[in-house]
Amino acid sequence: MHVKNIMSKKVVVIDKDQNIHDALKSMKKHKVSRLPVVNTNHNHQKELVGIITEKDIASHLGSSKYGNLPPSHFHISTIMTYTPVTVGSDKSLGIAAQMMLENRIGGLPVVDDGELVGMITKSDFMDTCQGRPFNEIKVEERMNQDIVTVSPQDRLVHARRIIIDDDLGRVMVTEDDEIQGILTAKDIAMAMISFRKVVPDKYKSSRIRNLLVEDVMTQNVKTINKDATIAEAASMMLENGLSGLLVMGEVMEGIITKTNILQLIAELEGIE
């Protein structure tokens, strides 16, 4: 199977001169976590110049460097990744999966002959997880057992730093060994946008430093049993718009993510 068989052909893009708030609104509306960034050239054609993700936004909005700036002052070009990794539509799914894993990214713009023709993400791969062997491999065989946790009373800037430094998609929020919630890069980005709208500029930096994890986290954490199959995990992620699920046995066992499933797909496709 090839990239063209599962990629999204209707690509949502954003202009490099728009601002971060525009990007987050578009991500929320279209239920995506990354946007290809385009620039209109002298021939009035839109050319791919970068990509912006929820994690990029969370990283910059929470930094002291941009502490007092409102979101409308953050142009996409300020924080986007220039010259993004791309893939051709005729490449195999195994190659595309391996490219994502090697570059630690969740999506690839699909470019043929210099033209943006689609977008392929981890979610697109989840749709392929049906039948053998996905109905036979158990979640516990592919999950991460090392779970990174924070406390509800930890400062949000501390949790944000962990997510960025450890290149994580999410951290679990626990207290007295009990699950209280989950915190993702998206949660942080949306919170920072909302916060900056209502807090006067001169108070932004100090107030942001005082935000707590419990102010922002998602409380109702979706879980899956360790004996469930990879097919069930992939379907549950797609149905709920999630990138990871907490794995439960008698106690908290681990976490299964789209990245774990993508690694399995790359292996099954014969890519070492």
Buried (B, 14 or more C-beta within 10 A) or exposed (E): EBBBEBBBEEBBBBBBEBBBBBBBBBBEEEEBBBBBBBBEEEEEEBEBBBBBBBBBBBBBBBBEEBBBBBBEEBBBBBBBBEEBBBBBBEBBBBBBBBBBBEEEBBBBBBBBEEEBBBBBBBBBBBEBBEEEEBEEBBBBEBBBEEBBBBBBEBBBBEBBBBBBEEEBBBBBBBBEEEBBBBBBBBBBBBBBBEBBEEBEEEEBEEBBBEBBBBEBBBEEBBBBBBEBBBBBBBBBBBEEEBBBBBBBEEEBBBBBBBBBBBBBBBBBBEBE
